Amino acid sequence: MRTNRRRTARRTHHPAVTCDVLGRWHWECGCGAGARGGSGATDWHWMVTAALVHQSACPGE
């Protein structure tokens, strides 16, 4: 007997943290999630933390 398995489309969650031309930090994910912050060093830290939390909280990763 042969079993056929369907491939399910996995949505990857690899957010990218970037800085815009005004110096504000933000992160965006391929699934459409994201957030914007300010221009300070602590804002960069919060954006990286938020992106990592999003990545680890998403199922299938």
TIGU-190275 format. One record per residue (C-alpha): residue number from 1; x, y, z. Coordinates in steps of 0.05 Angstrom, whole numbers. Layout:
TIGU-190275
<r NUM; <X; Y; Z>>
...
END
This chain:
TIGU-190275
<r 1; <0; 0; 0>>
<r 2; <25; 69; -18>>
<r 3; <10; 132; 21>>
<r 4; <7; 199; -14>>
<r 5; <26; 259; 28>>
<r 6; <5; 329; 10>>
<r 7; <56; 383; 17>>
<r 8; <31; 441; 57>>
<r 9; <53; 511; 42>>
<r 10; <96; 535; 100>>
<r 11; <99; 609; 111>>
<r 12; <168; 628; 135>>
<r 13; <176; 678; 191>>
<r 14; <244; 710; 185>>
<r 15; <235; 783; 205>>
<r 16; <284; 836; 183>>
<r 17; <303; 895; 227>>
<r 18; <322; 957; 188>>
<r 19; <332; 1031; 197>>
<r 20; <297; 1082; 151>>
<r 21; <327; 1147; 125>>
<r 22; <301; 1186; 186>>
<r 23; <339; 1139; 233>>
<r 24; <277; 1103; 259>>
<r 25; <282; 1028; 271>>
<r 26; <229; 979; 248>>
<r 27; <220; 905; 233>>
<r 28; <179; 870; 181>>
<r 29; <163; 797; 168>>
<r 30; <144; 761; 104>>
<r 31; <77; 743; 135>>
<r 32; <58; 817; 139>>
<r 33; <72; 830; 213>>
<r 34; <117; 886; 235>>
<r 35; <128; 945; 281>>
<r 36; <160; 1014; 281>>
<r 37; <201; 1047; 335>>
<r 38; <243; 1108; 348>>
<r 39; <314; 1127; 332>>
<r 40; <350; 1110; 397>>
<r 41; <395; 1051; 414>>
<r 42; <342; 1023; 460>>
<r 43; <292; 1026; 403>>
<r 44; <339; 982; 362>>
<r 45; <342; 933; 420>>
<r 46; <266; 931; 426>>
<r 47; <257; 920; 351>>
<r 48; <305; 861; 351>>
<r 49; <271; 832; 412>>
<r 50; <202; 840; 382>>
<r 51; <224; 808; 317>>
<r 52; <255; 748; 354>>
<r 53; <192; 740; 396>>
<r 54; <149; 740; 333>>
<r 55; <194; 689; 300>>
<r 56; <193; 642; 360>>
<r 57; <118; 649; 372>>
<r 58; <98; 630; 301>>
<r 59; <79; 557; 291>>
<r 60; <117; 515; 241>>
<r 61; <186; 546; 253>>
END
